[in-house]
Amino acid sequence: MRGNTASSNGGGGVLVAGSGTVSITRSTITGNTTSGIGGGLASEGRSATVGSSVITGNRAVAGGGIGNAFGTTTLNSTQVQGNTASNYGGGITSAFGSLTANGSTIRNNTVTGAGWGDFTGGGGIFNSNGAVMNLNSSFVSHNTADTSGVPTGGIKNYATLNLTRTAVTGNSSGMAPGGIYRSNTPFSSVTLHSSVVLFNSPTNCSGSPAPVPGCFG
């Protein structure tokens, strides 16, 4: 799935909506663009499973690689890399749904602009609005939010985020924290199980409005 363009409905490469579900295996989704969410793949209220695949070089306003809205998205042994969002979620954005990544890598994704209000940053991942995200045996590395005053190259979280045997490393942003941001809203939580947040810039989690238990610096 290469070189496609979609409107603000999202899903430059693949749009899963209506009554649809999709399972993608050993595929490459690349070079797609949308003025909505999910430059490579958008799951809107439906189920999407991606296995042993690469989602790379896609562009969107939010969720340069993947946009999940009211959907259920599962990534197995998949790479989300080198995607770009102009506002937030360079690699992935998820809201009002669930996203699980197993043995997957989210790396070298970028947020290029300042967005608006809270909807900014999250070079690797932006998780918000009641979403549940589970990252298992995965890597979130070397993502960037490179505009001055924009926080969080790694993961920006306003909802439920669970990391198990996962590393958040080498991410950078124009403002702290560089690794994981946790909002101070009542519905925001971050849990680290046998996971590490290291070598992010300008900080790992320091500067987050609410503390990230088990994260230092």
C-alpha positions as CSV (number, residue, x, y, z in Angstrom):
1,M,0.0,0.0,0.0
2,R,2.0,2.9,-1.3
3,G,1.6,6.5,-2.3
4,N,-2.1,7.1,-1.6
5,T,-3.8,10.3,-0.4
6,A,-6.9,10.6,1.7
7,S,-9.1,13.5,2.9
8,S,-9.7,14.6,6.5
9,N,-11.6,11.3,7.0
10,G,-8.2,9.8,7.6
11,G,-6.4,6.6,6.6
12,G,-4.0,7.6,3.8
13,G,-3.1,4.0,3.1
14,V,-5.8,2.0,4.9
15,L,-9.1,3.2,6.4
16,V,-11.0,0.7,8.5
17,A,-14.5,2.1,9.2
18,G,-18.2,1.3,8.9
19,S,-18.7,-2.5,9.2
20,G,-15.2,-3.4,8.2
21,T,-12.3,-5.2,9.9
22,V,-8.8,-5.8,8.6
23,S,-5.9,-8.1,9.2
24,I,-2.6,-7.2,7.5
25,T,0.4,-9.5,7.5
26,R,3.9,-9.2,6.1
27,S,3.2,-6.0,4.3
28,T,4.6,-2.5,3.9
29,I,2.5,0.6,4.2
30,T,4.5,3.6,3.0
31,G,4.4,7.0,1.4
32,N,0.7,7.7,2.2
33,T,-0.8,11.0,3.2
34,T,-4.0,12.3,4.9
35,S,-5.2,15.7,6.2
36,G,-6.8,13.7,9.1
37,I,-5.5,11.0,11.3
38,G,-3.5,7.9,10.4
39,G,-1.3,8.6,7.4
40,G,-0.6,4.9,7.0
41,L,-3.6,3.3,8.8
42,A,-6.7,4.6,10.5
43,S,-9.0,2.4,12.5
44,E,-12.2,4.3,13.3
45,G,-14.6,2.3,15.5
46,R,-13.5,-1.1,14.0
47,S,-10.8,-3.8,14.5
48,A,-7.4,-3.8,12.8
49,T,-4.6,-6.3,13.3
50,V,-1.2,-5.8,11.8
51,G,1.5,-8.5,12.0
52,S,5.1,-8.7,10.9
53,S,4.8,-5.5,8.9
54,V,6.4,-2.1,8.4
55,I,4.5,1.2,8.5
56,T,6.9,3.9,7.3
57,G,7.2,7.2,5.6
58,N,3.6,8.3,6.0
59,R,2.2,11.7,6.9
60,A,-0.9,13.0,8.7
61,V,-2.1,15.9,10.9
62,A,-2.1,13.4,13.8
63,G,-0.9,9.8,13.9
64,G,1.6,9.9,11.1
65,G,1.8,6.1,11.0
66,I,-1.4,5.0,12.7
67,G,-4.6,6.7,13.9
68,N,-6.9,4.8,16.2
69,A,-10.2,6.4,17.1
70,F,-12.9,4.3,18.9
71,G,-11.2,1.3,17.4
72,T,-9.3,-1.8,18.5
73,T,-5.8,-2.0,17.0
74,T,-3.2,-4.7,17.6
75,L,0.3,-4.6,16.4
76,N,2.4,-7.9,16.4
77,S,6.1,-7.8,15.5
78,T,5.5,-4.6,13.5
79,Q,7.7,-1.5,12.9
80,V,6.1,2.0,13.0
81,Q,9.1,4.1,11.8
82,G,9.9,7.3,10.0
83,N,6.4,8.7,9.9
84,T,5.5,12.4,10.4
85,A,2.6,14.3,12.0
86,S,2.2,18.0,11.8
87,N,0.4,18.4,15.1
88,Y,0.7,15.4,17.4
89,G,1.4,11.6,17.5
90,G,4.2,11.3,15.0
91,G,4.0,7.5,15.0
92,I,0.7,6.7,16.6
93,T,-2.3,8.5,18.0
94,S,-5.1,6.7,19.9
95,A,-8.3,8.1,21.4
96,F,-11.5,6.5,22.7
97,G,-10.3,3.0,21.9
98,S,-7.6,0.4,22.6
99,L,-4.2,-0.2,21.1
100,T,-1.9,-3.1,21.9
101,A,1.6,-3.5,20.6
102,N,3.4,-6.8,21.1
103,G,7.1,-7.1,20.2
104,S,6.9,-4.0,18.1
105,T,9.0,-0.9,17.5
106,I,7.9,2.7,17.3
107,R,11.0,4.7,16.3
108,N,12.3,7.7,14.3
109,N,8.9,9.3,14.0
110,T,8.5,13.1,14.2
111,V,6.0,15.8,15.1
112,T,7.0,18.9,13.2
113,G,4.6,21.6,14.4
114,A,3.2,23.1,17.6
115,G,-0.4,21.8,17.3
116,W,-2.9,23.5,19.5
117,G,-3.6,23.4,23.3
118,D,-2.9,20.0,24.7
119,F,-2.9,18.5,21.3
120,T,0.8,18.8,20.6
121,G,3.9,16.6,20.9
122,G,4.1,12.9,21.3
123,G,6.8,12.3,18.7
124,G,6.3,8.5,19.1
125,I,2.8,8.1,20.6
126,F,-0.1,10.4,21.7
127,N,-2.6,8.5,23.9
128,S,-5.7,10.4,24.9
129,N,-9.5,10.7,25.6
130,G,-10.2,7.5,27.5
131,A,-8.0,5.3,25.4
132,V,-6.2,2.2,26.8
133,M,-2.7,1.4,25.4
134,N,-0.7,-1.7,26.2
135,L,2.9,-1.9,25.1
136,N,4.4,-5.3,25.6
137,S,8.1,-6.3,24.9
138,S,8.3,-3.2,22.6
139,F,10.6,-0.2,21.9
140,V,9.7,3.4,21.7
141,S,13.0,5.0,20.6
142,H,14.5,8.0,18.8
143,N,11.3,9.8,18.2
144,T,11.2,13.6,18.2
145,A,8.9,16.6,18.8
146,D,11.3,19.1,17.4
147,T,9.5,22.5,17.8
148,S,10.7,24.8,20.6
149,G,8.3,24.7,23.5
150,V,6.7,21.4,22.5
151,P,7.0,18.5,25.0
152,T,7.6,14.8,24.7
153,G,9.4,13.0,22.0
154,G,8.4,9.6,23.3
155,I,4.9,9.1,24.7
156,K,2.4,11.8,25.6
157,N,-0.3,10.3,27.7
158,Y,-3.8,11.6,28.9
159,A,-5.4,8.2,29.3
160,T,-4.4,4.7,30.4
161,L,-0.9,3.5,29.5
162,N,0.6,0.2,30.5
163,L,4.2,-0.8,29.6
164,T,5.5,-4.3,30.2
165,R,9.1,-5.3,29.4
166,T,9.2,-2.2,27.2
167,A,12.0,0.5,26.7
168,V,11.4,4.2,26.0
169,T,14.8,5.4,25.0
170,G,16.6,8.1,23.0
171,N,13.6,10.3,22.4
172,S,13.9,14.1,22.3
173,S,11.7,17.2,22.4
174,G,11.8,21.0,22.5
175,M,10.6,21.0,26.1
176,A,10.7,18.6,29.0
177,P,9.8,15.8,29.4
178,G,11.5,14.0,26.5
179,G,10.5,10.5,27.5
180,I,7.0,10.1,29.0
181,Y,4.5,12.9,29.7
182,R,1.6,12.1,32.1
183,S,-1.2,14.7,32.4
184,N,-2.6,15.6,35.8
185,T,-6.2,14.7,34.8
186,P,-8.0,12.1,36.9
187,F,-8.2,9.6,34.0
188,S,-4.4,9.6,33.2
189,S,-2.3,6.7,34.5
190,V,1.1,5.2,33.6
191,T,2.2,1.8,34.8
192,L,5.7,0.4,34.2
193,H,6.2,-3.3,34.6
194,S,9.8,-4.4,34.1
195,S,10.2,-1.4,31.8
196,V,12.8,1.3,31.5
197,V,12.7,5.0,30.5
198,L,16.3,6.1,29.8
199,F,18.5,8.5,27.8
200,N,15.7,10.8,26.7
201,S,16.3,14.5,26.2
202,P,15.9,17.0,27.8
203,T,14.6,14.7,30.6
204,N,13.1,11.2,30.9
205,C,9.9,12.1,32.9
206,S,10.9,15.2,34.9
207,G,8.7,18.1,34.0
208,S,5.6,15.9,33.5
209,P,2.5,17.5,35.1
210,A,1.9,14.3,37.1
211,P,4.6,11.9,38.2
212,V,5.4,8.7,36.3
213,P,6.0,6.0,38.9
214,G,9.3,4.2,38.4
215,C,10.7,6.8,36.0
216,F,13.6,9.0,37.1
217,G,15.3,12.0,35.7
